[in-house]
Amino acid sequence: MNHEVSLVVGDPPMRIDTWDRYDLTIDMLQPGSPWTASLWRSDTRDANWTRLRAVRLYDPVTWLIDGATVVSGRVETRRVEGKRTGALLVLSGRDASGPALDWDADPTVRLRGLTLAAALEALFAPLGIPVVIGASADGTRLVQVGTRRGPRGVTRSRRTRPIDIAHPRPGERVWQLADAIVRRAGYLLWIAPSEGGGLAVVVDTPGYGSGVRYRLERRAQPDAPGGGFVGNILSGAEDLNGRDAPSVVNVYTHATRGDAVSARQRATVANAGLADAAITRGLVRTPLPVHPRHVRADRARTVAAAQREGERVLANAMARFRAYSCTVQGHGQPTTSAPNLFAVNTMAHVHDDLCLNPSGAPLDEDMLVTRVAFSGGGRTEGQTTTLALGPRSAIVVTPEDG
């Protein structure tokens, strides 16, 4: 299936139709997702060279696939280059979270006593980015896959614990502070399309409970041409990384400077995930080598609080322990009833006969899509999508006591 990809730039908006190549990324675990467009010189297209050369830095940008907004942001870099084969204008930038990564939060904004929703709205309001909280990600998920045009505003969180941070510190970035506040409440923070064509800050939990939307397959067929595999996976890889996965985490509660660290102030949390075959697929040797971490939690006042801090450290480490990535043709898996673009925070079933465990079992499980990268070339290349996926329940967010 050929997807209609559109780039709208500037104000008043100009629709670009002189493609050489595009690359768009949506990542729920890494804010500031990049996009790039290479546009070739034309004197006959609607977006001719005279109009293209008027594109300026900070012009608004919206990317649409099959009419659904997938990325919006601003032009951050602009380059004109010439080759023997012609001239190119190369534009690039990041999604709407880019300014929140770079810009300082206003230190005069008072946060203490505000609800989670009100505090985030106060932080992101100067950047013009709306906030959607606790919507179980259903609204934004439907927007991304193309079945709805966006959530209809702020959904209030059930968590009513007031913010206990007085105000941003001078030099503290907007996203840095917002992410810290959100994780303490037991949520994740990412960017997704919203109603009206822009993007919104989404505050929610991973959508492990959503139904499977995509099927990604590489099945062994010895007589098949091109290596003995068939399926819609053009290339795929399973990655396990034990470098940052501690065998045990020791967390020490608050002690006055100069005091000796005592085992009585310590909580020890073993990494049970490294012994769980559902997580490791039997690809971790036992017994485990000793790989401890020692963490001081200044905010923890009790061993129980230190225990929860250790659980958070392990959860962050194991979220990156095993991952699967693959490239497929096209930008979605359309259904007979509705569009079905690839989107983050959705579930896919992966079956890969190349990625076998020691007992010979293939990778065969439901996984969460955490990153989507759309790519295509207007004149020389087809349309492909590269997906990054993680095991079900790999991402754990634990709220602090309130």
Number of C-alpha atoms within 10 A of each C-alpha: 10 10 15 11 21 18 21 17 23 18 10 8 13 16 15 19 18 23 20 19 20 21 17 22 21 26 23 21 14 13 19 23 23 18 24 18 24 21 24 25 21 17 10 9 11 14 20 17 19 11 12 19 13 9 18 16 15 15 15 19 24 21 21 18 20 16 13 23 27 28 27 26 26 23 22 15 14 16 10 13 10 11 7 5 7 10 16 21 19 18 21 21 23 24 27 27 25 18 18 22 17 14 14 19 26 18 15 11 13 15 21 13 14 18 18 23 22 15 21 25 19 17 25 21 11 11 15 11 18 17 23 26 23 18 17 17 21 15 20 28 23 20 23 27 27 25 16 17 20 24 22 12 13 16 15 16 16 9 13 13 14 16 20 13 15 14 17 20 14 11 11 16 19 22 24 14 20 21 17 13 20 19 18 16 21 16 21 21 22 21 27 32 26 27 17 11 17 21 25 27 21 25 28 23 19 25 19 19 12 16 12 14 18 19 15 21 22 21 17 15 13 11 10 10 9 8 10 12 20 18 15 15 21 17 11 19 13 17 11 13 12 15 9 14 23 21 20 18 24 20 28 28 25 19 16 8 7 6 8 8 15 10 12 9 16 22 21 19 21 15 20 11 17 23 18 12 11 12 19 17 18 16 15 15 10 9 7 11 9 9 13 16 18 14 17 17 16 13 11 19 14 14 18 13 19 27 21 19 27 26 21 18 18 24 21 16 19 22 16 18 22 18 19 20 18 19 20 19 18 20 27 22 16 17 10 6 7 11 18 20 25 28 28 27 26 26 26 21 17 22 19 22 19 17 17 15 14 9 9 10 14 17 20 15 13 21 23 28 27 21 22 23 21 24 22 22 16 17 11 8 11 13 19 19 21 22 23 21 24 23 22 18 16 22 19 18 21 16 15 14 9 11
